[in-house]
Amino acid sequence: MINYFGSFLALFCFVSFTYSQDVLKRQPSDWIDPVDVPNEEIDVDSGAYDYLLIDFQDNIPLEESYAHYAIKLKNSEGIQEFSDISASFDPSYQKLTFHKITVLRGGKRIDKLEESTINTFQRESNLERSLYDGSITAVINLTDIRKGDIIEYAYTIQGFNPINKGNYSSVVYQQYTSPVTKIYNRVIAGKNRPVYYKLLNDALAPTKKESNAGTEFIWDVDGSDYFQYDVNVPYWLNLQKRVSLTTFKDWSSLTNLMEPLYQTTDQPLDVPHIPLKNAKKNEETIIELIRFVQDDVRYLGFESGIGAYKPHNPKKVLQQRYGDCKDKSMLLVNLLQNLGVSSYPFLVNTDSKDALDDLLPGLNLFNHCIVYFEHDGQSYYVDPTMSNQGGSLKNYTMPKYGKGLLLKPNTNSLVQIPEYNTIPTIKVEETITTDSIGGNAIFLVKSTYTGSRANYMRDYFLSNTQESINTEFVNYYSSLYPSIESTQAIRFTDEERNGENKVVIEEYYNISPFWTKDEDTGLFICETLPLVLQGMLEYTNSPQRTMPYYLGEPFNFEQETTLSLPESWNASESDFESENESYSYSNEIRTFGKTIRVKHAYSLKQNQITSSQVANFLLDHEKINNQIGYQLSHPGYGAAEAGSGVSWISIVLALIVIALCSFGAKKIYEEYNPKPKNENSDMSLGGWLILPGIGLVLSPFIIIFQLFSQNYFDGGIWSIFQQAGYENAFALNLILMFEITVNIALLVFTALLIILYFQRRSSLPFLILFFYGANVILPILDLVLYNAIAPPELLDASGDQETYTQITRSFIGAAIWIPYFLVSERVRNTFTKVYGKKELLVQEVTTSTK
């Protein structure tokens, strides 16, 4: 172990010594214009330090870049920030020279460069992205730095990337996001290679002059006019004053430089399990090749020097099974071309989107490479670095890279990547089944993801262990349900990766207890909350702004939570909607006896809004978040109904009404015998009389169904209004008693009418008029009473509509059958029997014998 450590230490010292030879100390070159540090201080509170000078000078013919800074330290944080001076360079083609490091203190200038030691380190800033750029950082640690010191330092980096072949492109800033007393920029162009520039956001034009060094472009500006961005602006937005410079005349010049670097191999490539020689040029094979490059060729890049812009040979990339974005793109291009598919590399900038077109052509504009190909007359774009991606070519999803450079002959402009119509969706189905008030619950969740959301979840499940996933999901829900426990492993289903790109996640939990008891009120409380949606609607508050507000990329979300309770719940039903051009949201609560369903639907329609729309957008979402949760409360069971799911009050009331109505029905049956209209007729049941007979026979079943579907006999039905805190709970219970009494009375009365109908009693034509009339009047009376007494939150427009429909049907029936029973000859000739102790029985037996 000691030997290994000694070898490593020796190697580290050798590397540091080797690179330190490329870092020099000497006076600046003659071509550099000396710029004095301004004396005046910035009249704003800029924090721990003030930038007094930022001075950049580039010499294109000599391929040298000079940087010069002056910073005043105002407190300990500033001292901590600038006690180390550092600069990075690529040793494969660059050299670093420090010219000065001084400290101005009390009018005295202290030279810190001569006494300092230069240390070099190979720090890979993109190591977490599996990128190694080979850059070296030179660091000089300053001693004895104090509050109020002005640190001034300057250095030159010699050498431009040889891939440019003498070309140059850059962006010169005239505004930073912190104040700067003086900003100085100077670019020297060669006599044989002109520089083109473009002014952006009202940037100032340069002072242009000719010198022995060449054509000079100079910007000397006051940087105190700094630029502050509002929070949450689109990531591609750049409103700072700046100048785009380049030696490329047009995009075709840049294409001509880059295209020869992106060459495919002449030899066919052999891909395991995909024999390209005999493969069909169809979508299935294309997707198989895309998946191979995305998933089986790992992302790893060595991007020092030319390697930052030139891909490796595709055959080598295939053999080593790794590469950066350029390598993987060229491998896929090669494979597709072997298949006979027209394909080319495509350069993009992941941070600029469509704003890339604002700048002049330059190799430094691009930081990523993807693939363009054509199939069946359609153009497609694919990112080979996106592992675990899904979807067919039709619903393939791509990050919104905006515009890019197609490395294809005769390309003379940037190409717009079309925005795919595949909007990702999330659908969550929750089922919560409770065993008792104050008890436990079984919590089941089924989530379906499509599009880019499916890609993310697929990558998550393939990148983590089952145990860590279960733990993370439980922790996620514990904010809402602290006692939640997983009952079995989360199930991940991915059966449509190359088709619809849909994944399904199923979760299984116990929540014990599900209800929490409020110590102040004594109520048992349970709640549901769309946690996924809540997290997606966390927008930073910024109503006072002048810039666009970034919302994120569009998506569609649905959630339905089904809450199964141990008893019926007369919860108020509600609907809520909110919508404008950027989003839409709806919430729906419905009650079905012991079941409550809460639905949420949210769609984000666009990725940004204007500054004038922000205040209303945030206000709308505050309202959404205020009502997005759903809560129930219950006082717990009283002694009378503890542990019972049946209301004995309703049963006793029903028995009393049945007894009273049965007694009344018996009296009517025996004592009400009007004289028949035609005593000599004995016509049997038939003709149109069959229809009201069918209605009478079905009526008891309908009434019984209504009695039980309305949960009149469920435990707790009489206390539910009081539990909800309604002041008129007694009046509401009277309506409940009225509904039970009327339905039971109608049930007994209908049974009486059925008997009278089949016995063809003379009393039926008159009594049935009350039946049809009651079917119209009683629902109207119930509706009027309920709407007059019930609180607004209990009024349900959809329930009223059902009652209106019932009243309309009853009215039509009454309008038909009441006149019929009053004037019909068949009614007169059929219902002729009267009640007698033996007479009726003898008549019925005689009739049946005939």
Salt bridges, closest charged atoms under 4 A:
ASP33 OD2 - ARG186 NE 3.29
GLU41 OE2 - LYS72 NZ 2.24
ASP50 OD1 - LYS74 NZ 3.67
ASP55 OD2 - HIS68 ND1 3.13
GLU115 OE2 - LYS112 NZ 3.79
ASP144 OD2 - ARG105 NH1 3.48
ASP144 OD1 - ARG146 NE 2.92
ASP149 OD1 - ARG105 NE 2.83
GLU152 OE2 - HIS68 NE2 2.66
GLU152 OE2 - LYS100 NZ 3.12
GLU152 OE1 - ARG109 NH1 2.91
GLU216 OE1 - ARG186 NE 2.91
GLU216 OE1 - LYS209 NZ 3.99
ASP220 OD1 - LYS182 NZ 2.72
ASP225 OD2 - LYS241 NZ 3.51
ASP295 OD2 - ARG497 NH2 2.67
GLU303 OE2 - LYS326 NZ 3.28
ASP324 OD2 - LYS326 NZ 2.58
ASP327 OD1 - HIS312 ND1 3.29
ASP357 OD2 - LYS403 NZ 2.83
ASP376 OD2 - HIS375 NE2 3.28
ASP383 OD2 - HIS368 NE2 2.96
GLU419 OE2 - LYS353 NZ 3.88
GLU419 OE1 - LYS400 NZ 3.56
ASP494 OD2 - ARG458 NE 2.66
GLU496 OE2 - LYS502 NZ 3.63
GLU506 OE1 - ARG491 NH1 3.88
GLU553 OE1 - LYS400 NZ 3.10
GLU560 OE1 - LYS599 NZ 3.68
GLU567 OE2 - HIS634 NE2 3.05
ASP575 OD2 - ARG590 NH2 2.91
GLU579 OE2 - LYS605 NZ 2.80
GLU670 OE2 - LYS666 NZ 2.86
GLU671 OE2 - LYS667 NZ 3.27
GLU679 OE2 - LYS675 NZ 3.70
ASP682 OD1 - ARG760 NH1 3.08
ASP682 OD1 - LYS833 NZ 2.87
GLU825 OE2 - ARG828 NH1 2.79
